[in-house]
Amino acid sequence: MSITKQQQDSKAANLFDKGNYLWMIIGLVVMALGFLLMAGGKSADPMVFNDAEIYSTRRITIAPIVIVLGLLIEIYAIMKNPKSE
């Protein structure tokens, strides 16, 4: 069974399949969630510094972990081999 040049070209053009793109979208959503968790902390009075808002566990610990998790999902999506047909 020989593979024609056209079949080789079409396989090379499709580096990612639907599953790869789905994982990429999931990774982007997880990273966006991490950035949303990090947002906020604005004070009503700019002369008042509120440590509890700025240095909360959500902003300092949870949000960066969620962003790194999203980056790891992106790496998985890129490295995942598409299903061979």
Distance bins in CASP14 RR format, pairs under 12 A and 6 or more apart:
PFRMAT RR
TARGET T0000
AUTHOR 0000-0000-0000
RMODE 2
METHOD distances of the structure
MODEL  1
1 7 0 0 0 0 0 1 0 0 0 0 0
2 8 0 0 0 0 0 1 0 0 0 0 0
3 9 0 0 0 0 0 1 0 0 0 0 0
3 10 0 0 0 0 0 1 0 0 0 0 0
3 11 0 0 0 0 1 0 0 0 0 0 0
3 12 0 0 0 0 0 1 0 0 0 0 0
3 85 0 0 0 0 0 1 0 0 0 0 0
4 10 0 0 0 0 1 0 0 0 0 0 0
4 11 0 0 0 0 0 1 0 0 0 0 0
5 11 0 0 0 0 0 1 0 0 0 0 0
5 12 0 0 0 0 0 1 0 0 0 0 0
6 12 0 0 0 0 0 1 0 0 0 0 0
6 13 0 0 0 0 0 1 0 0 0 0 0
7 13 0 0 0 0 0 1 0 0 0 0 0
7 14 0 0 0 0 0 1 0 0 0 0 0
7 85 0 0 0 0 1 0 0 0 0 0 0
8 14 0 0 0 0 0 1 0 0 0 0 0
10 85 0 0 0 0 0 1 0 0 0 0 0
11 17 0 0 0 0 0 1 0 0 0 0 0
11 82 0 0 0 0 1 0 0 0 0 0 0
11 83 0 0 0 0 0 1 0 0 0 0 0
11 84 0 0 0 0 1 0 0 0 0 0 0
11 85 0 0 0 0 1 0 0 0 0 0 0
12 82 0 0 0 0 0 1 0 0 0 0 0
13 82 0 0 0 0 0 1 0 0 0 0 0
14 20 0 0 0 0 1 0 0 0 0 0 0
14 21 0 0 0 0 0 1 0 0 0 0 0
14 81 0 0 0 0 0 1 0 0 0 0 0
14 82 1 0 0 1 0 0 0 0 0 0 0
14 83 0 0 0 0 0 1 0 0 0 0 0
14 84 0 0 0 0 0 1 0 0 0 0 0
14 85 0 0 0 0 1 0 0 0 0 0 0
15 21 0 0 0 0 0 1 0 0 0 0 0
15 77 0 0 0 0 0 1 0 0 0 0 0
15 78 0 0 0 0 1 0 0 0 0 0 0
15 79 0 0 0 0 0 1 0 0 0 0 0
15 80 0 0 0 0 0 1 0 0 0 0 0
15 81 0 0 0 0 0 1 0 0 0 0 0
15 82 1 0 0 1 0 0 0 0 0 0 0
16 22 0 0 0 0 1 0 0 0 0 0 0
16 23 0 0 0 0 1 0 0 0 0 0 0
16 24 1 0 0 1 0 0 0 0 0 0 0
16 25 0 0 0 0 0 1 0 0 0 0 0
16 77 0 0 0 0 1 0 0 0 0 0 0
16 78 0 0 0 0 1 0 0 0 0 0 0
16 79 0 0 0 0 0 1 0 0 0 0 0
16 80 0 0 0 0 1 0 0 0 0 0 0
16 81 0 0 0 0 1 0 0 0 0 0 0
16 82 1 0 0 1 0 0 0 0 0 0 0
16 83 0 0 0 0 0 1 0 0 0 0 0
17 23 0 0 0 0 0 1 0 0 0 0 0
17 24 0 0 0 0 0 1 0 0 0 0 0
17 77 0 0 0 0 0 1 0 0 0 0 0
17 80 0 0 0 0 1 0 0 0 0 0 0
17 81 0 0 0 0 1 0 0 0 0 0 0
17 82 1 1 0 0 0 0 0 0 0 0 0
17 83 1 0 0 1 0 0 0 0 0 0 0
17 84 0 0 0 0 1 0 0 0 0 0 0
17 85 0 0 0 0 1 0 0 0 0 0 0
18 24 0 0 0 0 0 1 0 0 0 0 0
18 25 0 0 0 0 0 1 0 0 0 0 0
18 77 0 0 0 0 0 1 0 0 0 0 0
18 80 0 0 0 0 0 1 0 0 0 0 0
18 82 0 0 0 0 1 0 0 0 0 0 0
18 83 0 0 0 0 1 0 0 0 0 0 0
19 25 0 0 0 0 1 0 0 0 0 0 0
19 26 0 0 0 0 1 0 0 0 0 0 0
19 76 0 0 0 0 0 1 0 0 0 0 0
19 77 1 0 0 1 0 0 0 0 0 0 0
19 78 0 0 0 0 0 1 0 0 0 0 0
19 80 1 0 0 1 0 0 0 0 0 0 0
19 81 0 0 0 0 0 1 0 0 0 0 0
19 82 1 0 0 1 0 0 0 0 0 0 0
19 83 0 0 0 0 1 0 0 0 0 0 0
20 26 0 0 0 0 0 1 0 0 0 0 0
20 27 0 0 0 0 0 1 0 0 0 0 0
20 73 0 0 0 0 0 1 0 0 0 0 0
20 74 0 0 0 0 0 1 0 0 0 0 0
20 75 0 0 0 0 0 1 0 0 0 0 0
20 76 0 0 0 0 1 0 0 0 0 0 0
20 77 1 0 1 0 0 0 0 0 0 0 0
20 78 1 0 0 1 0 0 0 0 0 0 0
20 79 0 0 0 0 1 0 0 0 0 0 0
20 80 1 0 1 0 0 0 0 0 0 0 0
20 81 0 0 0 0 1 0 0 0 0 0 0
20 82 1 0 0 1 0 0 0 0 0 0 0
20 83 0 0 0 0 1 0 0 0 0 0 0
21 27 0 0 0 0 0 1 0 0 0 0 0
21 28 0 0 0 0 0 1 0 0 0 0 0
21 74 0 0 0 0 0 1 0 0 0 0 0
21 77 1 0 0 1 0 0 0 0 0 0 0
21 78 0 0 0 0 0 1 0 0 0 0 0
21 80 0 0 0 0 0 1 0 0 0 0 0
21 82 0 0 0 0 0 1 0 0 0 0 0
22 28 0 0 0 0 0 1 0 0 0 0 0
22 29 0 0 0 0 0 1 0 0 0 0 0
22 73 0 0 0 0 0 1 0 0 0 0 0
22 76 0 0 0 0 0 1 0 0 0 0 0
22 77 0 0 0 0 1 0 0 0 0 0 0
22 80 0 0 0 0 0 1 0 0 0 0 0
22 82 0 0 0 0 0 1 0 0 0 0 0
23 29 0 0 0 0 0 1 0 0 0 0 0
23 30 0 0 0 0 0 1 0 0 0 0 0
23 70 0 0 0 0 0 1 0 0 0 0 0
23 72 0 0 0 0 0 1 0 0 0 0 0
23 73 1 0 0 1 0 0 0 0 0 0 0
23 74 1 0 0 1 0 0 0 0 0 0 0
23 75 0 0 0 0 1 0 0 0 0 0 0
23 76 1 0 0 1 0 0 0 0 0 0 0
23 77 1 1 0 0 0 0 0 0 0 0 0
23 78 0 0 0 0 1 0 0 0 0 0 0
23 79 0 0 0 0 1 0 0 0 0 0 0
23 80 1 0 0 1 0 0 0 0 0 0 0
23 82 0 0 0 0 0 1 0 0 0 0 0
24 30 0 0 0 0 0 1 0 0 0 0 0
24 31 0 0 0 0 0 1 0 0 0 0 0
24 70 0 0 0 0 0 1 0 0 0 0 0
24 71 0 0 0 0 0 1 0 0 0 0 0
24 73 0 0 0 0 1 0 0 0 0 0 0
24 74 1 0 0 1 0 0 0 0 0 0 0
24 75 0 0 0 0 0 1 0 0 0 0 0
24 76 0 0 0 0 1 0 0 0 0 0 0
24 77 1 0 1 0 0 0 0 0 0 0 0
24 78 1 0 0 1 0 0 0 0 0 0 0
24 79 0 0 0 0 0 1 0 0 0 0 0
24 80 0 0 0 0 1 0 0 0 0 0 0
25 31 0 0 0 0 0 1 0 0 0 0 0
25 32 0 0 0 0 0 1 0 0 0 0 0
25 70 0 0 0 0 0 1 0 0 0 0 0
25 73 0 0 0 0 1 0 0 0 0 0 0
25 74 0 0 0 0 0 1 0 0 0 0 0
25 77 0 0 0 0 1 0 0 0 0 0 0
26 32 0 0 0 0 0 1 0 0 0 0 0
26 33 0 0 0 0 0 1 0 0 0 0 0
26 69 0 0 0 0 0 1 0 0 0 0 0
26 70 0 0 0 0 1 0 0 0 0 0 0
26 72 0 0 0 0 0 1 0 0 0 0 0
26 73 1 0 1 0 0 0 0 0 0 0 0
26 74 0 0 0 0 1 0 0 0 0 0 0
26 76 0 0 0 0 1 0 0 0 0 0 0
26 77 1 0 0 1 0 0 0 0 0 0 0
26 80 0 0 0 0 0 1 0 0 0 0 0
27 33 0 0 0 0 1 0 0 0 0 0 0
27 34 0 0 0 0 0 1 0 0 0 0 0
27 66 0 0 0 0 0 1 0 0 0 0 0
27 67 0 0 0 0 0 1 0 0 0 0 0
27 68 0 0 0 0 0 1 0 0 0 0 0
27 69 0 0 0 0 1 0 0 0 0 0 0
27 70 1 0 1 0 0 0 0 0 0 0 0
27 71 1 0 0 1 0 0 0 0 0 0 0
27 72 0 0 0 0 1 0 0 0 0 0 0
27 73 1 1 0 0 0 0 0 0 0 0 0
27 74 1 0 1 0 0 0 0 0 0 0 0
27 75 0 0 0 0 1 0 0 0 0 0 0
27 76 0 0 0 0 1 0 0 0 0 0 0
27 77 1 0 0 1 0 0 0 0 0 0 0
27 78 0 0 0 0 0 1 0 0 0 0 0
28 34 0 0 0 0 0 1 0 0 0 0 0
28 35 0 0 0 0 0 1 0 0 0 0 0
28 67 0 0 0 0 0 1 0 0 0 0 0
28 70 1 0 0 1 0 0 0 0 0 0 0
28 71 0 0 0 0 0 1 0 0 0 0 0
28 73 0 0 0 0 1 0 0 0 0 0 0
28 74 1 0 0 1 0 0 0 0 0 0 0
28 77 0 0 0 0 1 0 0 0 0 0 0
29 35 0 0 0 0 0 1 0 0 0 0 0
29 36 0 0 0 0 0 1 0 0 0 0 0
29 66 0 0 0 0 0 1 0 0 0 0 0
29 67 0 0 0 0 0 1 0 0 0 0 0
29 69 0 0 0 0 0 1 0 0 0 0 0
29 70 0 0 0 0 1 0 0 0 0 0 0
29 73 0 0 0 0 1 0 0 0 0 0 0
29 74 0 0 0 0 0 1 0 0 0 0 0
29 77 0 0 0 0 0 1 0 0 0 0 0
30 36 0 0 0 0 0 1 0 0 0 0 0
30 37 0 0 0 0 0 1 0 0 0 0 0
30 63 0 0 0 0 0 1 0 0 0 0 0
30 65 0 0 0 0 0 1 0 0 0 0 0
30 66 1 0 0 1 0 0 0 0 0 0 0
30 67 1 0 0 1 0 0 0 0 0 0 0
30 68 0 0 0 0 1 0 0 0 0 0 0
30 69 1 0 1 0 0 0 0 0 0 0 0
30 70 1 0 1 0 0 0 0 0 0 0 0
30 71 0 0 0 0 1 0 0 0 0 0 0
30 72 0 0 0 0 1 0 0 0 0 0 0
30 73 1 0 1 0 0 0 0 0 0 0 0
30 74 0 0 0 0 1 0 0 0 0 0 0
30 76 0 0 0 0 0 1 0 0 0 0 0
30 77 0 0 0 0 0 1 0 0 0 0 0
31 37 0 0 0 0 0 1 0 0 0 0 0
31 38 0 0 0 0 0 1 0 0 0 0 0
31 63 0 0 0 0 0 1 0 0 0 0 0
31 64 0 0 0 0 0 1 0 0 0 0 0
31 65 0 0 0 0 0 1 0 0 0 0 0
31 66 1 0 0 1 0 0 0 0 0 0 0
31 67 1 0 1 0 0 0 0 0 0 0 0
31 68 0 0 0 0 1 0 0 0 0 0 0
31 69 0 0 0 0 1 0 0 0 0 0 0
31 70 1 0 1 0 0 0 0 0 0 0 0
31 71 1 0 0 1 0 0 0 0 0 0 0
31 72 0 0 0 0 0 1 0 0 0 0 0
31 73 0 0 0 0 1 0 0 0 0 0 0
31 74 1 0 0 1 0 0 0 0 0 0 0
31 75 0 0 0 0 0 1 0 0 0 0 0
31 77 0 0 0 0 0 1 0 0 0 0 0
32 38 0 0 0 0 0 1 0 0 0 0 0
32 39 0 0 0 0 0 1 0 0 0 0 0
32 63 0 0 0 0 0 1 0 0 0 0 0
32 66 0 0 0 0 1 0 0 0 0 0 0
32 67 0 0 0 0 1 0 0 0 0 0 0
32 70 0 0 0 0 1 0 0 0 0 0 0
33 39 0 0 0 0 0 1 0 0 0 0 0
33 58 0 0 0 0 0 1 0 0 0 0 0
33 62 0 0 0 0 0 1 0 0 0 0 0
33 63 0 0 0 0 1 0 0 0 0 0 0
33 65 0 0 0 0 0 1 0 0 0 0 0
33 66 1 0 1 0 0 0 0 0 0 0 0
33 67 0 0 0 0 1 0 0 0 0 0 0
33 69 0 0 0 0 1 0 0 0 0 0 0
33 70 0 0 0 0 1 0 0 0 0 0 0
33 73 0 0 0 0 0 1 0 0 0 0 0
34 58 0 0 0 0 1 0 0 0 0 0 0
34 59 0 0 0 0 1 0 0 0 0 0 0
34 61 0 0 0 0 0 1 0 0 0 0 0
34 62 0 0 0 0 1 0 0 0 0 0 0
34 63 1 0 1 0 0 0 0 0 0 0 0
34 64 1 0 0 1 0 0 0 0 0 0 0
34 65 0 0 0 0 1 0 0 0 0 0 0
34 66 1 0 1 0 0 0 0 0 0 0 0
34 67 1 0 1 0 0 0 0 0 0 0 0
34 68 0 0 0 0 1 0 0 0 0 0 0
34 69 0 0 0 0 1 0 0 0 0 0 0
34 70 0 0 0 0 1 0 0 0 0 0 0
34 71 0 0 0 0 0 1 0 0 0 0 0
35 59 0 0 0 0 0 1 0 0 0 0 0
35 63 1 0 0 1 0 0 0 0 0 0 0
35 64 0 0 0 0 0 1 0 0 0 0 0
35 66 0 0 0 0 1 0 0 0 0 0 0
35 67 1 0 0 1 0 0 0 0 0 0 0
35 70 0 0 0 0 0 1 0 0 0 0 0
35 71 0 0 0 0 0 1 0 0 0 0 0
36 58 0 0 0 0 0 1 0 0 0 0 0
36 59 0 0 0 0 0 1 0 0 0 0 0
36 62 0 0 0 0 0 1 0 0 0 0 0
36 63 0 0 0 0 1 0 0 0 0 0 0
36 66 0 0 0 0 1 0 0 0 0 0 0
36 67 0 0 0 0 0 1 0 0 0 0 0
37 56 0 0 0 0 1 0 0 0 0 0 0
37 57 0 0 0 0 0 1 0 0 0 0 0
37 58 1 0 1 0 0 0 0 0 0 0 0
37 59 1 0 0 1 0 0 0 0 0 0 0
37 60 0 0 0 0 0 1 0 0 0 0 0
37 61 0 0 0 0 0 1 0 0 0 0 0
37 62 1 0 1 0 0 0 0 0 0 0 0
37 63 1 1 0 0 0 0 0 0 0 0 0
37 64 0 0 0 0 1 0 0 0 0 0 0
37 65 0 0 0 0 1 0 0 0 0 0 0
37 66 1 0 0 1 0 0 0 0 0 0 0
37 67 0 0 0 0 1 0 0 0 0 0 0
37 69 0 0 0 0 0 1 0 0 0 0 0
38 54 0 0 0 0 0 1 0 0 0 0 0
38 56 0 0 0 0 0 1 0 0 0 0 0
38 57 0 0 0 0 0 1 0 0 0 0 0
38 58 0 0 0 0 1 0 0 0 0 0 0
38 59 1 0 1 0 0 0 0 0 0 0 0
38 60 0 0 0 0 1 0 0 0 0 0 0
38 61 0 0 0 0 0 1 0 0 0 0 0
38 62 0 0 0 0 1 0 0 0 0 0 0
38 63 1 1 0 0 0 0 0 0 0 0 0
38 64 1 0 0 1 0 0 0 0 0 0 0
38 65 0 0 0 0 0 1 0 0 0 0 0
38 66 0 0 0 0 1 0 0 0 0 0 0
38 67 1 0 0 1 0 0 0 0 0 0 0
39 53 0 0 0 0 0 1 0 0 0 0 0
39 56 0 0 0 0 0 1 0 0 0 0 0
39 58 0 0 0 0 0 1 0 0 0 0 0
39 59 0 0 0 0 1 0 0 0 0 0 0
39 63 0 0 0 0 1 0 0 0 0 0 0
40 50 0 0 0 0 0 1 0 0 0 0 0
40 53 1 0 0 1 0 0 0 0 0 0 0
40 54 0 0 0 0 1 0 0 0 0 0 0
40 56 0 0 0 0 1 0 0 0 0 0 0
40 58 0 0 0 0 1 0 0 0 0 0 0
40 59 1 0 0 1 0 0 0 0 0 0 0
40 63 0 0 0 0 0 1 0 0 0 0 0
41 48 0 0 0 0 0 1 0 0 0 0 0
41 49 0 0 0 0 0 1 0 0 0 0 0
41 50 1 0 0 1 0 0 0 0 0 0 0
41 51 0 0 0 0 0 1 0 0 0 0 0
41 52 0 0 0 0 1 0 0 0 0 0 0
41 53 1 0 1 0 0 0 0 0 0 0 0
41 54 1 0 0 1 0 0 0 0 0 0 0
41 55 0 0 0 0 0 1 0 0 0 0 0
41 56 0 0 0 0 1 0 0 0 0 0 0
41 58 0 0 0 0 0 1 0 0 0 0 0
41 59 1 0 0 1 0 0 0 0 0 0 0
41 60 0 0 0 0 0 1 0 0 0 0 0
42 48 0 0 0 0 0 1 0 0 0 0 0
42 49 0 0 0 0 0 1 0 0 0 0 0
42 50 0 0 0 0 1 0 0 0 0 0 0
42 53 0 0 0 0 1 0 0 0 0 0 0
42 54 0 0 0 0 1 0 0 0 0 0 0
43 49 1 0 0 1 0 0 0 0 0 0 0
43 50 1 0 1 0 0 0 0 0 0 0 0
43 51 0 0 0 0 0 1 0 0 0 0 0
43 52 0 0 0 0 0 1 0 0 0 0 0
43 53 1 0 0 1 0 0 0 0 0 0 0
43 54 0 0 0 0 1 0 0 0 0 0 0
44 50 0 0 0 0 1 0 0 0 0 0 0
44 53 0 0 0 0 0 1 0 0 0 0 0
48 54 0 0 0 0 0 1 0 0 0 0 0
49 55 0 0 0 0 0 1 0 0 0 0 0
50 56 0 0 0 0 1 0 0 0 0 0 0
51 59 0 0 0 0 0 1 0 0 0 0 0
51 60 0 0 0 0 0 1 0 0 0 0 0
52 58 0 0 0 0 0 1 0 0 0 0 0
52 59 0 0 0 0 0 1 0 0 0 0 0
52 60 0 0 0 0 0 1 0 0 0 0 0
53 59 0 0 0 0 1 0 0 0 0 0 0
53 60 0 0 0 0 0 1 0 0 0 0 0
54 60 0 0 0 0 1 0 0 0 0 0 0
55 61 0 0 0 0 1 0 0 0 0 0 0
56 62 0 0 0 0 1 0 0 0 0 0 0
56 63 0 0 0 0 1 0 0 0 0 0 0
57 63 0 0 0 0 1 0 0 0 0 0 0
57 64 0 0 0 0 0 1 0 0 0 0 0
57 65 0 0 0 0 0 1 0 0 0 0 0
58 64 0 0 0 0 0 1 0 0 0 0 0
58 65 0 0 0 0 0 1 0 0 0 0 0
58 66 0 0 0 0 1 0 0 0 0 0 0
59 65 0 0 0 0 0 1 0 0 0 0 0
59 66 0 0 0 0 0 1 0 0 0 0 0
59 67 0 0 0 0 0 1 0 0 0 0 0
61 67 0 0 0 0 0 1 0 0 0 0 0
61 68 0 0 0 0 0 1 0 0 0 0 0
62 68 0 0 0 0 0 1 0 0 0 0 0
62 69 0 0 0 0 0 1 0 0 0 0 0
63 69 0 0 0 0 0 1 0 0 0 0 0
63 70 0 0 0 0 0 1 0 0 0 0 0
64 70 0 0 0 0 0 1 0 0 0 0 0
64 71 0 0 0 0 0 1 0 0 0 0 0
65 71 0 0 0 0 0 1 0 0 0 0 0
65 72 0 0 0 0 0 1 0 0 0 0 0
66 72 0 0 0 0 0 1 0 0 0 0 0
66 73 0 0 0 0 0 1 0 0 0 0 0
67 73 0 0 0 0 0 1 0 0 0 0 0
67 74 0 0 0 0 0 1 0 0 0 0 0
68 74 0 0 0 0 0 1 0 0 0 0 0
68 75 0 0 0 0 0 1 0 0 0 0 0
69 75 0 0 0 0 0 1 0 0 0 0 0
69 76 0 0 0 0 0 1 0 0 0 0 0
70 76 0 0 0 0 1 0 0 0 0 0 0
70 77 0 0 0 0 1 0 0 0 0 0 0
71 77 0 0 0 0 0 1 0 0 0 0 0
71 78 0 0 0 0 0 1 0 0 0 0 0
72 78 0 0 0 0 0 1 0 0 0 0 0
72 79 0 0 0 0 0 1 0 0 0 0 0
73 79 0 0 0 0 0 1 0 0 0 0 0
73 80 0 0 0 0 0 1 0 0 0 0 0
74 80 0 0 0 0 0 1 0 0 0 0 0
END
